Amino acid sequence: MSHVELSVEDAVAVLRISNPPHGYMNDSVTDELHRALRRTIARPDVKVIVLTGGEPDVFIQHFDLHDVEAVVRKLNERGDRFGDGTHVPERAIDVMLRRIDMSPKPVIAAINGNAMGGGLELALACDFRLAQDGDYMIGLPEIRIGALPGAGGTQRLARLVGPARALDLVMHGRRLSPREALAAGIVIEVTDGPVLERARERARDLASIPSNALASVKRLIRETAERPLYEGLDVERTLFMDLLAQPEALERVSALNARGGDFRSV
């Protein structure tokens, strides 16, 4: 069966992820989602991408623990150990999440249900996270089985909410309601109605903005944590001038001045 369904309307692509009956992430879902993302990012008619769950009350439940158990058994049988100096190569899920990180097009996670472990790690790789109100959980509970979030959860969460709050959430394995996730800074909005409709509204607004401007802003803000301040400012100045040199910028500035030159009219 297909795990990813694509629809495109008004320059907005929606990818619905399904793996019934439980909605688990596994290697098959990861590979299919990665292929869908690669194709969608390359489409010239798509400016914004929305990821959501294709099943009621499930975004991505978490990574399939049967698959995790199989890996744990194999590691124990071989007696493998990994120290600080051991290099562990990227896995399929790491490459897929990096694809989202590096996408020049904004990616919105429309969380419509449970998003724990790998499900939340998928959402954390996105640029925006919206959640539908409801009786479900969002969190990184891996520490409860003696592990830790292994697909970017510690790194992306700390960059999003700060080290102190990330420590509290990850060390306790906290499972949050949508509104608690909003208070923690994990999601930016909780909707009373269907989250996909609100995500589409935001996506259409983003799609009205020049794509090169969106890509430049994403690049600068994403790289903030990795760059020294003045190196980042240097890149910012360069991209600022490059955007101003584009014909579309001239058209938009001229149109704004024709309306009185007030940003409130944008």
C-alpha positions as protocol buffer text, in pm:
chain_id: "A"
residue {
  index: 1
  type: MET
  ca { x: 0 y: 0 z: 0 }
}
residue {
  index: 2
  type: SER
  ca { x: 100 y: 362 z: -48 }
}
residue {
  index: 3
  type: HIS
  ca { x: 199 y: 545 z: 269 }
}
residue {
  index: 4
  type: VAL
  ca { x: 204 y: 899 z: 125 }
}
residue {
  index: 5
  type: GLU
  ca { x: -75 y: 1075 z: -64 }
}
residue {
  index: 6
  type: LEU
  ca { x: 4 y: 1398 z: -251 }
}
residue {
  index: 7
  type: SER
  ca { x: -237 y: 1674 z: -349 }
}
residue {
  index: 8
  type: VAL
  ca { x: -151 y: 2017 z: -491 }
}
residue {
  index: 9
  type: GLU
  ca { x: -372 y: 2326 z: -496 }
}
residue {
  index: 10
  type: ASP
  ca { x: -286 y: 2699 z: -516 }
}
residue {
  index: 11
  type: ALA
  ca { x: 91 y: 2624 z: -514 }
}
residue {
  index: 12
  type: VAL
  ca { x: 50 y: 2433 z: -184 }
}
residue {
  index: 13
  type: ALA
  ca { x: 139 y: 2063 z: -171 }
}
residue {
  index: 14
  type: VAL
  ca { x: -17 y: 1848 z: 101 }
}
residue {
  index: 15
  type: LEU
  ca { x: 149 y: 1517 z: 186 }
}
residue {
  index: 16
  type: ARG
  ca { x: -75 y: 1288 z: 394 }
}
residue {
  index: 17
  type: ILE
  ca { x: 117 y: 1015 z: 575 }
}
residue {
  index: 18
  type: SER
  ca { x: -58 y: 687 z: 660 }
}
residue {
  index: 19
  type: ASN
  ca { x: 46 y: 352 z: 802 }
}
residue {
  index: 20
  type: PRO
  ca { x: -264 y: 185 z: 946 }
}
residue {
  index: 21
  type: PRO
  ca { x: -366 y: 56 z: 1185 }
}
residue {
  index: 22
  type: HIS
  ca { x: -128 y: 230 z: 1427 }
}
residue {
  index: 23
  type: GLY
  ca { x: 35 y: 506 z: 1225 }
}
residue {
  index: 24
  type: TYR
  ca { x: 390 y: 403 z: 1309 }
}
residue {
  index: 25
  type: MET
  ca { x: 699 y: 533 z: 1134 }
}
residue {
  index: 26
  type: ASN
  ca { x: 917 y: 260 z: 984 }
}
residue {
  index: 27
  type: ASP
  ca { x: 1175 y: 223 z: 708 }
}
residue {
  index: 28
  type: SER
  ca { x: 910 y: 182 z: 439 }
}
residue {
  index: 29
  type: VAL
  ca { x: 726 y: 500 z: 545 }
}
residue {
  index: 30
  type: THR
  ca { x: 1055 y: 688 z: 574 }
}
residue {
  index: 31
  type: ASP
  ca { x: 1172 y: 589 z: 225 }
}
residue {
  index: 32
  type: GLU
  ca { x: 839 y: 670 z: 60 }
}
residue {
  index: 33
  type: LEU
  ca { x: 811 y: 1005 z: 237 }
}
residue {
  index: 34
  type: HIS
  ca { x: 1167 y: 1093 z: 136 }
}
residue {
  index: 35
  type: ARG
  ca { x: 1094 y: 1016 z: -230 }
}
residue {
  index: 36
  type: ALA
  ca { x: 773 y: 1221 z: -214 }
}
residue {
  index: 37
  type: LEU
  ca { x: 955 y: 1515 z: -56 }
}
residue {
  index: 38
  type: ARG
  ca { x: 1232 y: 1504 z: -314 }
}
residue {
  index: 39
  type: ARG
  ca { x: 983 y: 1512 z: -602 }
}
residue {
  index: 40
  type: THR
  ca { x: 764 y: 1778 z: -442 }
}
residue {
  index: 41
  type: ILE
  ca { x: 1052 y: 2011 z: -358 }
}
residue {
  index: 42
  type: ALA
  ca { x: 1162 y: 1991 z: -723 }
}
residue {
  index: 43
  type: ARG
  ca { x: 819 y: 2084 z: -862 }
}
residue {
  index: 44
  type: PRO
  ca { x: 809 y: 2442 z: -997 }
}
residue {
  index: 45
  type: ASP
  ca { x: 432 y: 2467 z: -933 }
}
residue {
  index: 46
  type: VAL
  ca { x: 478 y: 2406 z: -557 }
}
residue {
  index: 47
  type: LYS
  ca { x: 586 y: 2689 z: -326 }
}
residue {
  index: 48
  type: VAL
  ca { x: 493 y: 2551 z: 18 }
}
residue {
  index: 49
  type: ILE
  ca { x: 464 y: 2196 z: 155 }
}
residue {
  index: 50
  type: VAL
  ca { x: 231 y: 2073 z: 431 }
}
residue {
  index: 51
  type: LEU
  ca { x: 281 y: 1740 z: 610 }
}
residue {
  index: 52
  type: THR
  ca { x: -9 y: 1586 z: 799 }
}
residue {
  index: 53
  type: GLY
  ca { x: -140 y: 1251 z: 915 }
}
residue {
  index: 54
  type: GLY
  ca { x: -368 y: 1061 z: 683 }
}
residue {
  index: 55
  type: GLU
  ca { x: -548 y: 879 z: 965 }
}
residue {
  index: 56
  type: PRO
  ca { x: -779 y: 1028 z: 1230 }
}
residue {
  index: 57
  type: ASP
  ca { x: -604 y: 1136 z: 1550 }
}
residue {
  index: 58
  type: VAL
  ca { x: -257 y: 1031 z: 1431 }
}
residue {
  index: 59
  type: PHE
  ca { x: 20 y: 1247 z: 1282 }
}
residue {
  index: 60
  type: ILE
  ca { x: 295 y: 987 z: 1326 }
}
residue {
  index: 61
  type: GLN
  ca { x: 244 y: 777 z: 1638 }
}
residue {
  index: 62
  type: HIS
  ca { x: 618 y: 707 z: 1684 }
}
residue {
  index: 63
  type: PHE
  ca { x: 879 y: 478 z: 1531 }
}
residue {
  index: 64
  type: ASP
  ca { x: 768 y: 115 z: 1521 }
}
residue {
  index: 65
  type: LEU
  ca { x: 904 y: -36 z: 1844 }
}
residue {
  index: 66
  type: HIS
  ca { x: 911 y: -384 z: 1690 }
}
residue {
  index: 67
  type: ASP
  ca { x: 1173 y: -252 z: 1448 }
}
residue {
  index: 68
  type: VAL
  ca { x: 1357 y: -89 z: 1737 }
}
residue {
  index: 69
  type: GLU
  ca { x: 1355 y: -415 z: 1932 }
}
residue {
  index: 70
  type: ALA
  ca { x: 1503 y: -602 z: 1635 }
}
residue {
  index: 71
  type: VAL
  ca { x: 1791 y: -353 z: 1621 }
}
residue {
  index: 72
  type: VAL
  ca { x: 1847 y: -375 z: 1998 }
}
residue {
  index: 73
  type: ARG
  ca { x: 1861 y: -755 z: 1982 }
}
residue {
  index: 74
  type: LYS
  ca { x: 2112 y: -748 z: 1698 }
}
residue {
  index: 75
  type: LEU
  ca { x: 2336 y: -499 z: 1880 }
}
residue {
  index: 76
  type: ASN
  ca { x: 2329 y: -709 z: 2196 }
}
residue {
  index: 77
  type: GLU
  ca { x: 2400 y: -1033 z: 2010 }
}
residue {
  index: 78
  type: ARG
  ca { x: 2706 y: -876 z: 1848 }
}
residue {
  index: 79
  type: GLY
  ca { x: 2816 y: -706 z: 2168 }
}
residue {
  index: 80
  type: ASP
  ca { x: 2841 y: -371 z: 1990 }
}
residue {
  index: 81
  type: ARG
  ca { x: 2936 y: -65 z: 2195 }
}
residue {
  index: 82
  type: PHE
  ca { x: 2953 y: 298 z: 2086 }
}
residue {
  index: 83
  type: GLY
  ca { x: 3172 y: 555 z: 2259 }
}
residue {
  index: 84
  type: ASP
  ca { x: 3207 y: 929 z: 2204 }
}
residue {
  index: 85
  type: GLY
  ca { x: 3469 y: 870 z: 1936 }
}
residue {
  index: 86
  type: THR
  ca { x: 3255 y: 629 z: 1732 }
}
residue {
  index: 87
  type: HIS
  ca { x: 3114 y: 763 z: 1407 }
}
residue {
  index: 88
  type: VAL
  ca { x: 2763 y: 638 z: 1334 }
}
residue {
  index: 89
  type: PRO
  ca { x: 2667 y: 715 z: 972 }
}
residue {
  index: 90
  type: GLU
  ca { x: 2339 y: 881 z: 880 }
}
residue {
  index: 91
  type: ARG
  ca { x: 2041 y: 651 z: 845 }
}
residue {
  index: 92
  type: ALA
  ca { x: 1749 y: 686 z: 605 }
}
residue {
  index: 93
  type: ILE
  ca { x: 1545 y: 888 z: 855 }
}
residue {
  index: 94
  type: ASP
  ca { x: 1835 y: 1130 z: 913 }
}
residue {
  index: 95
  type: VAL
  ca { x: 1873 y: 1192 z: 540 }
}
residue {
  index: 96
  type: MET
  ca { x: 1497 y: 1244 z: 501 }
}
residue {
  index: 97
  type: LEU
  ca { x: 1481 y: 1496 z: 787 }
}
residue {
  index: 98
  type: ARG
  ca { x: 1785 y: 1678 z: 649 }
}
residue {
  index: 99
  type: ARG
  ca { x: 1597 y: 1705 z: 319 }
}
residue {
  index: 100
  type: ILE
  ca { x: 1329 y: 1902 z: 506 }
}
residue {
  index: 101
  type: ASP
  ca { x: 1591 y: 2114 z: 683 }
}
residue {
  index: 102
  type: MET
  ca { x: 1754 y: 2207 z: 353 }
}
residue {
  index: 103
  type: SER
  ca { x: 1438 y: 2253 z: 148 }
}
residue {
  index: 104
  type: PRO
  ca { x: 1426 y: 2608 z: 9 }
}
residue {
  index: 105
  type: LYS
  ca { x: 1048 y: 2581 z: 30 }
}
residue {
  index: 106
  type: PRO
  ca { x: 875 y: 2625 z: 367 }
}
residue {
  index: 107
  type: VAL
  ca { x: 746 y: 2302 z: 522 }
}
residue {
  index: 108
  type: ILE
  ca { x: 453 y: 2309 z: 768 }
}
residue {
  index: 109
  type: ALA
  ca { x: 366 y: 2024 z: 1004 }
}
residue {
  index: 110
  type: ALA
  ca { x: -11 y: 2007 z: 1054 }
}
residue {
  index: 111
  type: ILE
  ca { x: -26 y: 1786 z: 1363 }
}
residue {
  index: 112
  type: ASN
  ca { x: -369 y: 1622 z: 1369 }
}
residue {
  index: 113
  type: GLY
  ca { x: -304 y: 1363 z: 1640 }
}
residue {
  index: 114
  type: ASN
  ca { x: -41 y: 1167 z: 1832 }
}
residue {
  index: 115
  type: ALA
  ca { x: 315 y: 1277 z: 1754 }
}
residue {
  index: 116
  type: MET
  ca { x: 567 y: 1111 z: 1981 }
}
residue {
  index: 117
  type: GLY
  ca { x: 926 y: 1001 z: 1933 }
}
residue {
  index: 118
  type: GLY
  ca { x: 1000 y: 991 z: 1561 }
}
residue {
  index: 119
  type: GLY
  ca { x: 666 y: 1160 z: 1490 }
}
residue {
  index: 120
  type: LEU
  ca { x: 764 y: 1469 z: 1684 }
}
residue {
  index: 121
  type: GLU
  ca { x: 1115 y: 1453 z: 1538 }
}
residue {
  index: 122
  type: LEU
  ca { x: 957 y: 1475 z: 1192 }
}
residue {
  index: 123
  type: ALA
  ca { x: 755 y: 1778 z: 1301 }
}
residue {
  index: 124
  type: LEU
  ca { x: 1062 y: 1941 z: 1460 }
}
residue {
  index: 125
  type: ALA
  ca { x: 1242 y: 1928 z: 1124 }
}
residue {
  index: 126
  type: CYS
  ca { x: 963 y: 2138 z: 970 }
}
residue {
  index: 127
  type: ASP
  ca { x: 966 y: 2517 z: 967 }
}
residue {
  index: 128
  type: PHE
  ca { x: 625 y: 2559 z: 1131 }
}
residue {
  index: 129
  type: ARG
  ca { x: 421 y: 2334 z: 1358 }
}
residue {
  index: 130
  type: LEU
  ca { x: 46 y: 2373 z: 1405 }
}
residue {
  index: 131
  type: ALA
  ca { x: -160 y: 2136 z: 1618 }
}
residue {
  index: 132
  type: GLN
  ca { x: -527 y: 2051 z: 1629 }
}
residue {
  index: 133
  type: ASP
  ca { x: -677 y: 2060 z: 1977 }
}
residue {
  index: 134
  type: GLY
  ca { x: -769 y: 1718 z: 2109 }
}
residue {
  index: 135
  type: ASP
  ca { x: -702 y: 1436 z: 2352 }
}
residue {
  index: 136
  type: TYR
  ca { x: -366 y: 1315 z: 2224 }
}
residue {
  index: 137
  type: MET
  ca { x: 3 y: 1344 z: 2307 }
}
residue {
  index: 138
  type: ILE
  ca { x: 309 y: 1521 z: 2172 }
}
residue {
  index: 139
  type: GLY
  ca { x: 652 y: 1439 z: 2314 }
}
residue {
  index: 140
  type: LEU
  ca { x: 984 y: 1260 z: 2319 }
}
residue {
  index: 141
  type: PRO
  ca { x: 937 y: 975 z: 2571 }
}
residue {
  index: 142
  type: GLU
  ca { x: 1238 y: 762 z: 2464 }
}
residue {
  index: 143
  type: ILE
  ca { x: 1416 y: 804 z: 2797 }
}
residue {
  index: 144
  type: ARG
  ca { x: 1142 y: 590 z: 2953 }
}
residue {
  index: 145
  type: ILE
  ca { x: 1286 y: 289 z: 2770 }
}
residue {
  index: 146
  type: GLY
  ca { x: 1645 y: 381 z: 2855 }
}
residue {
  index: 147
  type: ALA
  ca { x: 1716 y: 552 z: 2523 }
}
residue {
  index: 148
  type: LEU
  ca { x: 1708 y: 907 z: 2390 }
}
residue {
  index: 149
  type: PRO
  ca { x: 1557 y: 1076 z: 2084 }
}
residue {
  index: 150
  type: GLY
  ca { x: 1788 y: 952 z: 1811 }
}
residue {
  index: 151
  type: ALA
  ca { x: 1666 y: 1129 z: 1497 }
}
residue {
  index: 152
  type: GLY
  ca { x: 1750 y: 1488 z: 1582 }
}
residue {
  index: 153
  type: GLY
  ca { x: 1509 y: 1532 z: 1872 }
}
residue {
  index: 154
  type: THR
  ca { x: 1761 y: 1657 z: 2127 }
}
residue {
  index: 155
  type: GLN
  ca { x: 1928 y: 1895 z: 1883 }
}
residue {
  index: 156
  type: ARG
  ca { x: 1625 y: 2043 z: 1710 }
}
residue {
  index: 157
  type: LEU
  ca { x: 1418 y: 2071 z: 2028 }
}
residue {
  index: 158
  type: ALA
  ca { x: 1697 y: 2254 z: 2214 }
}
residue {
  index: 159
  type: ARG
  ca { x: 1736 y: 2499 z: 1926 }
}
residue {
  index: 160
  type: LEU
  ca { x: 1361 y: 2556 z: 1924 }
}
residue {
  index: 161
  type: VAL
  ca { x: 1276 y: 2597 z: 2293 }
}
residue {
  index: 162
  type: GLY
  ca { x: 1618 y: 2646 z: 2456 }
}
residue {
  index: 163
  type: PRO
  ca { x: 1841 y: 2402 z: 2646 }
}
residue {
  index: 164
  type: ALA
  ca { x: 1671 y: 2436 z: 2987 }
}
residue {
  index: 165
  type: ARG
  ca { x: 1322 y: 2356 z: 2863 }
}
residue {
  index: 166
  type: ALA
  ca { x: 1452 y: 2083 z: 2633 }
}
residue {
  index: 167
  type: LEU
  ca { x: 1626 y: 1916 z: 2928 }
}
residue {
  index: 168
  type: ASP
  ca { x: 1302 y: 1918 z: 3125 }
}
residue {
  index: 169
  type: LEU
  ca { x: 1100 y: 1776 z: 2838 }
}
residue {
  index: 170
  type: VAL
  ca { x: 1347 y: 1507 z: 2730 }
}
residue {
  index: 171
  type: MET
  ca { x: 1486 y: 1398 z: 3069 }
}
residue {
  index: 172
  type: HIS
  ca { x: 1136 y: 1348 z: 3207 }
}
residue {
  index: 173
  type: GLY
  ca { x: 1004 y: 1205 z: 2881 }
}
residue {
  index: 174
  type: ARG
  ca { x: 713 y: 1445 z: 2909 }
}
residue {
  index: 175
  type: ARG
  ca { x: 406 y: 1381 z: 2696 }
}
residue {
  index: 176
  type: LEU
  ca { x: 218 y: 1704 z: 2633 }
}
residue {
  index: 177
  type: SER
  ca { x: -131 y: 1794 z: 2525 }
}
residue {
  index: 178
  type: PRO
  ca { x: -153 y: 2024 z: 2220 }
}
residue {
  index: 179
  type: ARG
  ca { x: -205 y: 2329 z: 2442 }
}
residue {
  index: 180
  type: GLU
  ca { x: 86 y: 2230 z: 2666 }
}
residue {
  index: 181
  type: ALA
  ca { x: 298 y: 2197 z: 2351 }
}
residue {
  index: 182
  type: LEU
  ca { x: 190 y: 2549 z: 2257 }
}
residue {
  index: 183
  type: ALA
  ca { x: 291 y: 2682 z: 2600 }
}
residue {
  index: 184
  type: ALA
  ca { x: 627 y: 2504 z: 2569 }
}
residue {
  index: 185
  type: GLY
  ca { x: 696 y: 2669 z: 2233 }
}
residue {
  index: 186
  type: ILE
  ca { x: 691 y: 2344 z: 2034 }
}
residue {
  index: 187
  type: VAL
  ca { x: 391 y: 2447 z: 1823 }
}
residue {
  index: 188
  type: ILE
  ca { x: 300 y: 2801 z: 1721 }
}
residue {
  index: 189
  type: GLU
  ca { x: -78 y: 2760 z: 1709 }
}
residue {
  index: 190
  type: VAL
  ca { x: -352 y: 2524 z: 1830 }
}
residue {
  index: 191
  type: THR
  ca { x: -668 y: 2511 z: 1621 }
}
residue {
  index: 192
  type: ASP
  ca { x: -1019 y: 2430 z: 1744 }
}
residue {
  index: 193
  type: GLY
  ca { x: -1115 y: 2297 z: 1402 }
}
residue {
  index: 194
  type: PRO
  ca { x: -928 y: 2088 z: 1144 }
}
residue {
  index: 195
  type: VAL
  ca { x: -561 y: 2183 z: 1155 }
}
residue {
  index: 196
  type: LEU
  ca { x: -510 y: 2112 z: 785 }
}
residue {
  index: 197
  type: GLU
  ca { x: -741 y: 2398 z: 686 }
}
residue {
  index: 198
  type: ARG
  ca { x: -547 y: 2643 z: 901 }
}
residue {
  index: 199
  type: ALA
  ca { x: -218 y: 2508 z: 767 }
}
residue {
  index: 200
  type: ARG
  ca { x: -344 y: 2563 z: 414 }
}
residue {
  index: 201
  type: GLU
  ca { x: -436 y: 2923 z: 500 }
}
residue {
  index: 202
  type: ARG
  ca { x: -85 y: 2989 z: 628 }
}
residue {
  index: 203
  type: ALA
  ca { x: 65 y: 2810 z: 329 }
}
residue {
  index: 204
  type: ARG
  ca { x: -135 y: 3019 z: 81 }
}
residue {
  index: 205
  type: ASP
  ca { x: -13 y: 3335 z: 253 }
}
residue {
  index: 206
  type: LEU
  ca { x: 348 y: 3214 z: 227 }
}
residue {
  index: 207
  type: ALA
  ca { x: 292 y: 3119 z: -137 }
}
residue {
  index: 208
  type: SER
  ca { x: 206 y: 3483 z: -213 }
}
residue {
  index: 209
  type: ILE
  ca { x: 560 y: 3587 z: -113 }
}
residue {
  index: 210
  type: PRO
  ca { x: 853 y: 3560 z: -358 }
}
residue {
  index: 211
  type: SER
  ca { x: 1010 y: 3215 z: -327 }
}
residue {
  index: 212
  type: ASN
  ca { x: 1367 y: 3344 z: -328 }
}
residue {
  index: 213
  type: ALA
  ca { x: 1289 y: 3571 z: -32 }
}
residue {
  index: 214
  type: LEU
  ca { x: 1141 y: 3281 z: 165 }
}
residue {
  index: 215
  type: ALA
  ca { x: 1441 y: 3060 z: 85 }
}
residue {
  index: 216
  type: SER
  ca { x: 1686 y: 3331 z: 193 }
}
residue {
  index: 217
  type: VAL
  ca { x: 1509 y: 3393 z: 524 }
}
residue {
  index: 218
  type: LYS
  ca { x: 1492 y: 3020 z: 596 }
}
residue {
  index: 219
  type: ARG
  ca { x: 1862 y: 2979 z: 522 }
}
residue {
  index: 220
  type: LEU
  ca { x: 1964 y: 3269 z: 747 }
}
residue {
  index: 221
  type: ILE
  ca { x: 1748 y: 3175 z: 1044 }
}
residue {
  index: 222
  type: ARG
  ca { x: 1821 y: 2802 z: 1018 }
}
residue {
  index: 223
  type: GLU
  ca { x: 2194 y: 2871 z: 1018 }
}
residue {
  index: 224
  type: THR
  ca { x: 2182 y: 3111 z: 1315 }
}
residue {
  index: 225
  type: ALA
  ca { x: 2278 y: 2843 z: 1567 }
}
residue {
  index: 226
  type: GLU
  ca { x: 2577 y: 2731 z: 1361 }
}
residue {
  index: 227
  type: ARG
  ca { x: 2724 y: 3069 z: 1265 }
}
residue {
  index: 228
  type: PRO
  ca { x: 2912 y: 3330 z: 1469 }
}
residue {
  index: 229
  type: LEU
  ca { x: 2703 y: 3650 z: 1484 }
}
residue {
  index: 230
  type: TYR
  ca { x: 2915 y: 3864 z: 1254 }
}
residue {
  index: 231
  type: GLU
  ca { x: 2952 y: 3588 z: 996 }
}
residue {
  index: 232
  type: GLY
  ca { x: 2573 y: 3560 z: 993 }
}
residue {
  index: 233
  type: LEU
  ca { x: 2536 y: 3936 z: 955 }
}
residue {
  index: 234
  type: ASP
  ca { x: 2771 y: 3927 z: 656 }
}
residue {
  index: 235
  type: VAL
  ca { x: 2559 y: 3661 z: 485 }
}
residue {
  index: 236
  type: GLU
  ca { x: 2243 y: 3854 z: 573 }
}
residue {
  index: 237
  type: ARG
  ca { x: 2372 y: 4170 z: 404 }
}
residue {
  index: 238
  type: THR
  ca { x: 2467 y: 3976 z: 93 }
}
residue {
  index: 239
  type: LEU
  ca { x: 2128 y: 3807 z: 59 }
}
residue {
  index: 240
  type: PHE
  ca { x: 1947 y: 4134 z: 139 }
}
residue {
  index: 241
  type: MET
  ca { x: 2118 y: 4313 z: -149 }
}
residue {
  index: 242
  type: ASP
  ca { x: 2069 y: 4015 z: -381 }
}
residue {
  index: 243
  type: LEU
  ca { x: 1694 y: 4016 z: -317 }
}
residue {
  index: 244
  type: LEU
  ca { x: 1670 y: 4392 z: -371 }
}
residue {
  index: 245
  type: ALA
  ca { x: 1840 y: 4346 z: -708 }
}
residue {
  index: 246
  type: GLN
  ca { x: 1562 y: 4116 z: -833 }
}
residue {
  index: 247
  type: PRO
  ca { x: 1302 y: 4258 z: -1077 }
}
residue {
  index: 248
  type: GLU
  ca { x: 1018 y: 4136 z: -855 }
}
residue {
  index: 249
  type: ALA
  ca { x: 1150 y: 4347 z: -567 }
}
residue {
  index: 250
  type: LEU
  ca { x: 1139 y: 4657 z: -786 }
}
residue {
  index: 251
  type: GLU
  ca { x: 780 y: 4581 z: -885 }
}
residue {
  index: 252
  type: ARG
  ca { x: 668 y: 4530 z: -526 }
}
residue {
  index: 253
  type: VAL
  ca { x: 849 y: 4836 z: -386 }
}
residue {
  index: 254
  type: SER
  ca { x: 711 y: 5054 z: -665 }
}
residue {
  index: 255
  type: ALA
  ca { x: 359 y: 4923 z: -604 }
}
residue {
  index: 256
  type: LEU
  ca { x: 392 y: 4989 z: -231 }
}
residue {
  index: 257
  type: ASN
  ca { x: 510 y: 5344 z: -292 }
}
residue {
  index: 258
  type: ALA
  ca { x: 217 y: 5397 z: -527 }
}
residue {
  index: 259
  type: ARG
  ca { x: -11 y: 5310 z: -233 }
}
residue {
  index: 260
  type: GLY
  ca { x: 158 y: 5564 z: -8 }
}
residue {
  index: 261
  type: GLY
  ca { x: 472 y: 5377 z: 95 }
}
residue {
  index: 262
  type: ASP
  ca { x: 324 y: 5239 z: 418 }
}
residue {
  index: 263
  type: PHE
  ca { x: 408 y: 4883 z: 530 }
}
residue {
  index: 264
  type: ARG
  ca { x: 64 y: 4861 z: 692 }
}
residue {
  index: 265
  type: SER
  ca { x: -85 y: 4824 z: 343 }
}
residue {
  index: 266
  type: VAL
  ca { x: 125 y: 4516 z: 255 }
}
